[in-house]
Amino acid sequence: MRAFGYTEYGGPEVMHHLEMEDPTPGEGQVLIRLAAAGVNPADIKVRSGLRRDRIEVRFPMAMGREAAGEVLDVGPGVTGLRPGDAVFGSTAAGTGAFAEQVLLSAAGTALRPEAVSAEQAASLPVSVCTAFDALDELDLPQGATLVVLGAGGGVGTAACGLARDRGLTVLGVASESKRPIVEELGARHVVKGNGWTERVRALTPDGVDGVIDTVGGETLREAAGLVEAGPNRSGVLPLRSVADYDLARELGGAPVTRRRTTAVYSQVAELVAAGHFTPVASAVYPFSDAAEAVAAVESGSPVGNVVVSGVESADHRP
């Protein structure tokens, strides 16, 4: 089968279009024909080897860790799914998503509602569901104020939109160029850079109740000064980070604990299907341009999510 990936750890130069063996679903796995796959910053960290102690890689390895498509076959022990079903989910351990056929973990695979496109579904497991998990962990009441750092990216746009749906007041910290999307999602835009915490305080005279961080570093350190641990939080700051785990813990907050489960994926997909939130995608690339899709994410500047379409779509595009 055709795939796009790498045979060794490294930078962009190690990525190529590859011919790989057709996969066979094992215990607890689902085989799909790819319709769309998401591209995320974490994929680049996996390719570079920065996450070799956390993410299993089997060379040759396809890029990507989330996909949507049609079920071709299911492995032993898989129930509730059958060939022909439209699904989306997380890739099986040691495998990737940029391929003609993709192995998903059945425990992290959900049926795709008809009202949710394959491109939308392909961006749910990583970015959108990370934001959903962070919001569930913070568990802020309606009317509370949430600050989202990096509000223009995949996790950030999802956090803004999902938080507004929960009745929260959202302040999205992002570059001036991303003001339109932040405000379209119902958040108040705060320009990032020097003085951003003062700008937040000027907009929130009653204080900040929670922070979701997708940036890390000094921005995260500054954000910790905006919130306090409430009496019901056992001394843990209402601050969750997807970018800088160690610093988040040092500051009294925590990394986001991911729930890569069928139940969570289904719940988020139903929110999208019902119109509560629409995933933001800045671009959908044909499979033949997968390298450009990865480069767009690696530049650190895309708005929302970047998606790669299936191999068949690439071969038959106008």
JODA-V901967 format. One line per field, one symbol per residue. phi: phi as a letter, one per 30 degrees, with the letter a starting at -180 (. if undefined). psi: psi as a letter, one per 20 degrees, with the letter a starting at -180 (. if undefined). burial: + if it has 24 or more other ideal C-beta (glycine too) atoms within 12 Angstrom, else -. A space follows every 10 residues. Layout:
# JODA-V901967
phi: ???
psi: ???
burial: ???
This chain:
# JODA-V901967
phi: .dabaacadl dedddadbcb dddbdceicb cbddcabdcb edddddddjd cddbcdbbdd cddjbbablc dcabdeicbi bbejddbalc ddeibbcdae bbccdddbbb dceedcdddd ddcdeddddd ddddddddhd dejdccccci dcdddddddd ddddddicdc cccadddcee dddddjcddb ddjeiddddd ddcbdcjcca bccbciiddd ddddddbbdd dcchidddbb bccbeddede djcaddddcd beddeddddd ddddidacec bdaccdedce dddddddddi cddiccbcdd eddddcde
psi: qqrobqjqqa ahiiprpqpr qpqppapkqp pqpphqqqpq hhhhhghiii khihpppoqq pqrqjqqqap phrqrqipqi qrpiqprqaq qqpjrahmqh pppqphikpq poqhiprhgg hijggfgghg gggghhghlq rpirpppopl iiaggghggg ghghhjkqpp ooorrhhjgg hghhjjqppp prapjhhhhg hhimhjrphq pppjgabhgg ghhhiiqqpr hjjkjpqmpp qjhmgghggh iibqrpopnm qggggggghh gghijhqopp phqoqqhhkh ghgghhhhij jqpcqpqprr gghhhjq.
burial: ++++++---- ---+++++-+ --+-+--+++ ++++++++++ ++++++++-- ----+-+--+ ++++++++++ +++++--+-- +---++++++ ++--++++++ ++++++++++ +++--+++++ ++++++++++ ++++++++-+ ---+++++++ ++++++++++ ++++++-+++ +++++--+-- ++--++++++ ++---++--+ --++---+++ ++++++--++ +++++++--- -----+++++ ++++--++-- ++++++-+-+ -+-+++++++ +++--+++++ +++++++-++ ++++++++-- -+++++++++ +-++----
